[in-house]
Structure formats: structure tokens, C-alpha cells
Amino acid sequence: MSGSTTMGELKAANGLPVDIDCGNSKKIVINKFLCQQRVSFLDYIFGGCEIGVHIAIDYTMSNGPTNDPDSLHYYTP
């Protein structure tokens, strides 16, 4: 059993079913065919998309607990 079709035939069907004859009175019917462009991350970048990155480092715990009088972040009520 063998049968073949081309991408052009599938596109030319415009949403109608496509019959592929496989011999011995057997056929394959493609009822729906959808061709979509797959976009990659690099396509967005090369297309002009700009990405901003902000980095913040929290050093508050490295200065000790806030209830320790020797801490730079000592909090007195």
C-alpha cells in the first residue's frame, strides 16, 4: 500500500477533503489540513523586539537581623 500527495495539492484543496489513492481499493482521506508558521524566539529578536533586563540584589540579610543592635538595619520601635 502506497500513496502520496504534495504540499501544493493540500494547499490547493482550500479546506476540502483530499483523497489519496493507495491501491487495492484503499484510500486515505485528509479532512482538515492546517499549515502554520512556527515562530522562534530569535525571530522576535531579529524582527525588532527589544528586551529590557533589570537585576536587583537584596543584601539586607547579609547585614544581620533587624532586631540585633549591631545590625546596619536595626529597627527600634
The first five atom37 places (N, CA, C, CB, O) and aatype in JSON, in Angstrom:
{
  "aatype": [12, 15, 7, 15, 16, 16, 12, 7, 6, 10, 11, 0, 0, 2, 7, 10, 14, 19, 3, 9, 3, 4, 7, 2, 15, 11, 11, 9, 19, 9, 2, 11, 13, 10, 4, 5, 5, 1, 19, 15, 13, 10, 3, 18, 9, 13, 7, 7, 4, 6, 9, 7, 19, 8, 9, 0, 9, 3, 18, 16, 12, 15, 2, 7, 14, 16, 2, 3, 14, 3, 15, 10, 8, 18, 18, 16, 14],
  "atom_mask": [
    [1, 1, 1, 1, 1],
    [1, 1, 1, 1, 1],
    [1, 1, 1, 0, 1],
    [1, 1, 1, 1, 1],
    [1, 1, 1, 1, 1],
    [1, 1, 1, 1, 1],
    [1, 1, 1, 1, 1],
    [1, 1, 1, 0, 1],
    [1, 1, 1, 1, 1],
    [1, 1, 1, 1, 1],
    [1, 1, 1, 1, 1],
    [1, 1, 1, 1, 1],
    [1, 1, 1, 1, 1],
    [1, 1, 1, 1, 1],
    [1, 1, 1, 0, 1],
    [1, 1, 1, 1, 1],
    [1, 1, 1, 1, 1],
    [1, 1, 1, 1, 1],
    [1, 1, 1, 1, 1],
    [1, 1, 1, 1, 1],
    [1, 1, 1, 1, 1],
    [1, 1, 1, 1, 1],
    [1, 1, 1, 0, 1],
    [1, 1, 1, 1, 1],
    [1, 1, 1, 1, 1],
    [1, 1, 1, 1, 1],
    [1, 1, 1, 1, 1],
    [1, 1, 1, 1, 1],
    [1, 1, 1, 1, 1],
    [1, 1, 1, 1, 1],
    [1, 1, 1, 1, 1],
    [1, 1, 1, 1, 1],
    [1, 1, 1, 1, 1],
    [1, 1, 1, 1, 1],
    [1, 1, 1, 1, 1],
    [1, 1, 1, 1, 1],
    [1, 1, 1, 1, 1],
    [1, 1, 1, 1, 1],
    [1, 1, 1, 1, 1],
    [1, 1, 1, 1, 1],
    [1, 1, 1, 1, 1],
    [1, 1, 1, 1, 1],
    [1, 1, 1, 1, 1],
    [1, 1, 1, 1, 1],
    [1, 1, 1, 1, 1],
    [1, 1, 1, 1, 1],
    [1, 1, 1, 0, 1],
    [1, 1, 1, 0, 1],
    [1, 1, 1, 1, 1],
    [1, 1, 1, 1, 1],
    [1, 1, 1, 1, 1],
    [1, 1, 1, 0, 1],
    [1, 1, 1, 1, 1],
    [1, 1, 1, 1, 1],
    [1, 1, 1, 1, 1],
    [1, 1, 1, 1, 1],
    [1, 1, 1, 1, 1],
    [1, 1, 1, 1, 1],
    [1, 1, 1, 1, 1],
    [1, 1, 1, 1, 1],
    [1, 1, 1, 1, 1],
    [1, 1, 1, 1, 1],
    [1, 1, 1, 1, 1],
    [1, 1, 1, 0, 1],
    [1, 1, 1, 1, 1],
    [1, 1, 1, 1, 1],
    [1, 1, 1, 1, 1],
    [1, 1, 1, 1, 1],
    [1, 1, 1, 1, 1],
    [1, 1, 1, 1, 1],
    [1, 1, 1, 1, 1],
    [1, 1, 1, 1, 1],
    [1, 1, 1, 1, 1],
    [1, 1, 1, 1, 1],
    [1, 1, 1, 1, 1],
    [1, 1, 1, 1, 1],
    [1, 1, 1, 1, 1]
  ],
  "atom_positions": [
    [[0.85, -1.16, 0.0], [0.0, 0.0, 0.0], [0.89, 1.23, 0.0], [-0.96, 0.0, 1.21], [1.74, 1.38, 0.88]],
    [[0.7, 2.1, -0.98], [1.44, 3.35, -1.01], [0.59, 4.41, -1.68], [2.78, 3.18, -1.75], [-0.23, 4.13, -2.55]],
    [[0.8, 5.61, -1.27], [0.1, 6.75, -1.83], [0.9, 7.99, -1.5], [0.0, 0.0, 0.0], [1.69, 8.0, -0.55]],
    [[0.71, 9.03, -2.27], [1.46, 10.24, -2.0], [0.66, 11.46, -2.43], [2.82, 10.22, -2.72], [-0.26, 11.37, -3.24]],
    [[1.03, 12.58, -1.86], [0.46, 13.87, -2.22], [1.55, 14.9, -2.01], [-0.82, 14.2, -1.37], [2.61, 14.6, -1.46]],
    [[1.29, 16.1, -2.43], [2.27, 17.18, -2.25], [1.66, 18.27, -1.4], [2.73, 17.74, -3.61], [0.45, 18.33, -1.2]],
    [[2.51, 19.13, -0.9], [2.05, 20.26, -0.11], [1.19, 21.17, -0.97], [3.25, 21.04, 0.48], [0.21, 21.75, -0.49]],
    [[1.54, 21.31, -2.25], [0.76, 22.13, -3.16], [-0.66, 21.62, -3.33], [0.0, 0.0, 0.0], [-1.6, 22.41, -3.38]],
    [[-0.82, 20.3, -3.44], [-2.15, 19.72, -3.57], [-2.98, 19.95, -2.32], [-2.05, 18.22, -3.86], [-4.18, 20.22, -2.4]],
    [[-2.35, 19.85, -1.15], [-3.08, 20.07, 0.09], [-3.51, 21.52, 0.22], [-2.22, 19.67, 1.29], [-4.64, 21.81, 0.64]],
    [[-2.62, 22.44, -0.15], [-2.98, 23.87, -0.09], [-4.04, 24.22, -1.13], [-1.73, 24.73, -0.29], [-4.92, 25.04, -0.86]],
    [[-3.96, 23.61, -2.31], [-4.9, 23.91, -3.39], [-6.32, 23.42, -3.07], [-4.43, 23.28, -4.68], [-7.28, 23.91, -3.66]],
    [[-6.45, 22.47, -2.16], [-7.77, 21.94, -1.81], [-8.63, 22.97, -1.09], [-7.62, 20.69, -0.95], [-9.85, 22.83, -1.05]],
    [[-8.02, 24.0, -0.52], [-8.75, 25.08, 0.17], [-9.75, 24.58, 1.2], [-9.46, 25.94, -0.84], [-10.89, 25.04, 1.22]],
    [[-9.35, 23.67, 2.04], [-10.21, 23.19, 3.1], [-11.11, 22.03, 2.73], [0.0, 0.0, 0.0], [-11.81, 21.49, 3.6]],
    [[-11.12, 21.63, 1.47], [-11.93, 20.48, 1.06], [-11.17, 19.19, 1.33], [-12.32, 20.58, -0.45], [-9.94, 19.22, 1.36]],
    [[-11.86, 18.08, 1.54], [-11.16, 16.8, 1.77], [-10.29, 16.4, 0.59], [-12.18, 15.7, 2.06], [-10.64, 16.64, -0.57]],
    [[-9.14, 15.8, 0.88], [-8.2, 15.34, -0.14], [-8.15, 13.81, -0.06], [-6.77, 15.97, 0.06], [-7.86, 13.25, 1.0]],
    [[-8.41, 13.14, -1.18], [-8.35, 11.68, -1.25], [-7.0, 11.26, -1.83], [-9.52, 11.1, -2.1], [-6.59, 11.76, -2.87]],
    [[-6.33, 10.35, -1.14], [-5.06, 9.8, -1.61], [-5.28, 8.33, -1.91], [-3.91, 10.01, -0.57], [-5.58, 7.55, -1.01]],
    [[-5.15, 7.94, -3.18], [-5.36, 6.55, -3.59], [-4.14, 5.73, -3.22], [-5.65, 6.46, -5.11], [-3.02, 6.06, -3.59]],
    [[-4.37, 4.64, -2.48], [-3.29, 3.77, -2.03], [-3.31, 2.41, -2.73], [-3.37, 3.57, -0.54], [-2.56, 1.52, -2.34]],
    [[-4.14, 2.23, -3.73], [-4.23, 0.95, -4.44], [-5.06, -0.06, -3.69], [0.0, 0.0, 0.0], [-5.4, 0.15, -2.52]],
    [[-5.41, -1.17, -4.36], [-6.22, -2.23, -3.77], [-7.5, -1.69, -3.15], [-5.41, -2.98, -2.71], [-7.92, -2.12, -2.07]],
    [[-8.13, -0.73, -3.83], [-9.37, -0.09, -3.4], [-9.28, 0.51, -1.99], [-10.5, -1.1, -3.44], [-10.26, 0.54, -1.25]],
    [[-8.09, 0.98, -1.63], [-7.89, 1.64, -0.33], [-7.48, 3.08, -0.58], [-6.82, 0.89, 0.54], [-6.76, 3.38, -1.52]],
    [[-7.95, 3.95, 0.28], [-7.57, 5.34, 0.15], [-7.48, 5.99, 1.52], [-8.56, 6.08, -0.74], [-8.06, 5.52, 2.5]],
    [[-6.74, 7.08, 1.57], [-6.61, 7.89, 2.77], [-7.32, 9.21, 2.47], [-5.09, 8.12, 3.18], [-7.12, 9.81, 1.41]],
    [[-8.15, 9.66, 3.41], [-8.87, 10.92, 3.24], [-8.37, 11.9, 4.3], [-10.42, 10.72, 3.35], [-8.44, 11.62, 5.5]],
    [[-7.87, 13.03, 3.85], [-7.45, 14.09, 4.76], [-8.58, 15.12, 4.78], [-6.07, 14.74, 4.33], [-8.79, 15.83, 3.79]],
    [[-9.29, 15.19, 5.9], [-10.43, 16.09, 6.01], [-10.02, 17.52, 6.34], [-11.37, 15.59, 7.06], [-10.67, 18.47, 5.89]],
    [[-8.97, 17.68, 7.1], [-8.56, 19.02, 7.52], [-7.05, 19.11, 7.46], [-9.09, 19.35, 8.93], [-6.34, 18.22, 7.95]],
    [[-6.56, 20.17, 6.88], [-5.13, 20.4, 6.77], [-4.86, 21.84, 7.17], [-4.61, 20.1, 5.34], [-5.49, 22.76, 6.65]],
    [[-3.92, 22.04, 8.09], [-3.61, 23.37, 8.58], [-2.1, 23.56, 8.53], [-4.15, 23.6, 10.02], [-1.34, 22.76, 9.08]],
    [[-1.68, 24.61, 7.87], [-0.26, 24.92, 7.74], [0.0, 26.22, 8.49], [0.18, 25.02, 6.23], [-0.53, 27.27, 8.11]],
    [[0.8, 26.17, 9.54], [1.08, 27.35, 10.34], [2.58, 27.61, 10.37], [0.54, 27.19, 11.78], [3.39, 26.67, 10.38]],
    [[2.94, 28.88, 10.38], [4.34, 29.24, 10.51], [4.72, 29.17, 11.98], [4.62, 30.66, 9.92], [4.02, 29.71, 12.83]],
    [[5.81, 28.5, 12.27], [6.29, 28.4, 13.64], [7.33, 29.49, 13.86], [6.89, 26.98, 13.93], [8.33, 29.56, 13.15]],
    [[7.09, 30.34, 14.84], [7.97, 31.46, 15.12], [8.87, 31.11, 16.29], [7.15, 32.76, 15.41], [8.41, 30.59, 17.31]],
    [[10.16, 31.39, 16.15], [11.1, 31.11, 17.23], [11.41, 32.39, 18.01], [12.4, 30.48, 16.66], [11.04, 33.49, 17.59]],
    [[12.09, 32.24, 19.11], [12.48, 33.38, 19.93], [13.38, 34.32, 19.13], [13.21, 32.91, 21.21], [13.26, 35.54, 19.24]],
    [[14.28, 33.75, 18.33], [15.18, 34.59, 17.54], [14.44, 35.38, 16.47], [16.25, 33.72, 16.89], [14.87, 36.48, 16.11]],
    [[13.33, 34.85, 15.96], [12.53, 35.61, 15.0], [12.01, 36.9, 15.63], [11.36, 34.75, 14.5], [11.97, 37.94, 14.97]],
    [[11.62, 36.83, 16.91], [11.17, 38.03, 17.61], [12.31, 39.03, 17.77], [10.58, 37.67, 18.97], [12.12, 40.23, 17.56]],
    [[13.49, 38.54, 18.14], [14.64, 39.42, 18.35], [15.06, 40.06, 17.04], [15.82, 38.63, 18.96], [15.25, 41.28, 16.98]],
    [[15.22, 39.27, 15.98], [15.65, 39.81, 14.69], [14.56, 40.69, 14.06], [16.02, 38.67, 13.75], [14.86, 41.51, 13.2]],
    [[13.32, 40.52, 14.48], [12.23, 41.34, 13.97], [12.13, 42.7, 14.63], [0.0, 0.0, 0.0], [11.29, 43.52, 14.25]],
    [[12.97, 42.97, 15.62], [12.99, 44.27, 16.26], [12.45, 44.31, 17.67], [0.0, 0.0, 0.0], [12.31, 45.4, 18.24]],
    [[12.13, 43.19, 18.24], [11.64, 43.17, 19.61], [12.79, 43.49, 20.56], [11.0, 41.78, 19.96], [13.88, 42.92, 20.45]],
    [[12.55, 44.4, 21.49], [13.58, 44.77, 22.45], [13.22, 44.19, 23.81], [13.75, 46.32, 22.54], [12.05, 44.15, 24.19]],
    [[14.23, 43.74, 24.52], [14.02, 43.15, 25.84], [14.85, 43.93, 26.85], [14.4, 41.63, 25.85], [16.05, 44.13, 26.66]],
    [[14.21, 44.37, 27.9], [14.91, 45.07, 28.98], [15.07, 44.13, 30.17], [0.0, 0.0, 0.0], [14.14, 43.4, 30.54]],
    [[16.24, 44.14, 30.77], [16.51, 43.27, 31.91], [16.89, 44.14, 33.11], [17.63, 42.24, 31.59], [17.77, 45.0, 33.0]],
    [[16.24, 43.92, 34.23], [16.56, 44.62, 35.47], [16.97, 43.58, 36.5], [15.34, 45.47, 35.98], [16.29, 42.57, 36.68]],
    [[18.09, 43.83, 37.16], [18.59, 42.89, 38.17], [18.72, 43.63, 39.48], [19.96, 42.27, 37.74], [19.27, 44.73, 39.53]],
    [[18.23, 43.03, 40.54], [18.33, 43.62, 41.87], [18.87, 42.57, 42.83], [16.95, 44.15, 42.36], [18.51, 41.39, 42.75]],
    [[19.73, 43.02, 43.72], [20.31, 42.12, 44.72], [19.94, 42.66, 46.09], [21.87, 41.99, 44.55], [20.17, 43.83, 46.4]],
    [[19.37, 41.8, 46.9], [18.94, 42.19, 48.24], [20.01, 41.76, 49.24], [17.56, 41.56, 48.6], [20.22, 40.58, 49.48]],
    [[20.68, 42.75, 49.81], [21.75, 42.46, 50.77], [21.29, 42.63, 52.22], [22.94, 43.37, 50.5], [22.12, 42.58, 53.12]],
    [[20.02, 42.83, 52.47], [19.57, 43.13, 53.82], [19.86, 42.01, 54.81], [18.09, 43.42, 53.81], [20.19, 42.29, 55.96]],
    [[19.75, 40.76, 54.4], [20.02, 39.66, 55.34], [21.51, 39.49, 55.6], [19.44, 38.36, 54.79], [21.9, 38.9, 56.61]],
    [[22.35, 40.0, 54.71], [23.79, 39.86, 54.93], [24.27, 40.82, 56.02], [24.55, 40.11, 53.62], [25.37, 40.65, 56.54]],
    [[23.47, 41.82, 56.36], [23.85, 42.78, 57.39], [23.35, 42.39, 58.77], [23.34, 44.16, 57.04], [23.52, 43.14, 59.74]],
    [[22.75, 41.25, 58.87], [22.28, 40.76, 60.17], [20.81, 41.01, 60.37], [0.0, 0.0, 0.0], [20.19, 41.74, 59.6]],
    [[20.23, 40.41, 61.41], [18.81, 40.56, 61.68], [18.48, 41.98, 62.14], [18.35, 39.54, 62.74], [19.32, 42.67, 62.73]],
    [[17.26, 42.39, 61.86], [16.85, 43.76, 62.2], [16.66, 43.98, 63.7], [15.56, 44.11, 61.47], [16.59, 45.12, 64.15]],
    [[16.57, 42.9, 64.47], [16.4, 43.07, 65.92], [17.74, 43.04, 66.67], [15.49, 41.98, 66.48], [17.75, 43.1, 67.9]],
    [[18.87, 42.95, 65.96], [20.21, 42.97, 66.57], [20.73, 44.41, 66.55], [21.2, 42.01, 65.79], [20.81, 45.02, 65.48]],
    [[21.08, 44.97, 67.7], [21.54, 46.37, 67.75], [22.81, 46.62, 66.92], [21.8, 46.77, 69.18], [23.07, 47.76, 66.53]],
    [[23.61, 45.6, 66.65], [24.83, 45.77, 65.85], [24.56, 45.72, 64.34], [25.85, 44.7, 66.22], [25.47, 45.95, 63.55]],
    [[23.33, 45.44, 63.95], [22.97, 45.33, 62.53], [22.84, 46.72, 61.91], [21.65, 44.54, 62.36], [22.42, 47.66, 62.57]],
    [[23.2, 46.83, 60.63], [23.04, 48.09, 59.92], [21.56, 48.42, 59.7], [23.77, 48.04, 58.59], [21.22, 49.56, 59.41]],
    [[20.68, 47.41, 59.83], [19.25, 47.6, 59.63], [18.48, 47.45, 60.94], [18.73, 46.61, 58.61], [17.32, 47.04, 60.94]],
    [[19.13, 47.8, 62.04], [18.48, 47.68, 63.34], [17.25, 48.58, 63.38], [19.45, 48.05, 64.47], [17.31, 49.76, 63.05]],
    [[16.13, 47.99, 63.8], [14.88, 48.72, 63.86], [14.46, 48.86, 65.3], [13.78, 48.01, 63.05], [14.23, 47.87, 65.99]],
    [[14.36, 50.13, 65.76], [13.91, 50.37, 67.13], [12.47, 50.86, 67.09], [14.84, 51.41, 67.86], [12.16, 51.84, 66.41]],
    [[11.59, 50.19, 67.8], [10.17, 50.59, 67.79], [9.93, 51.93, 68.4], [9.35, 49.58, 68.51], [8.78, 52.39, 68.45]]
  ]
}
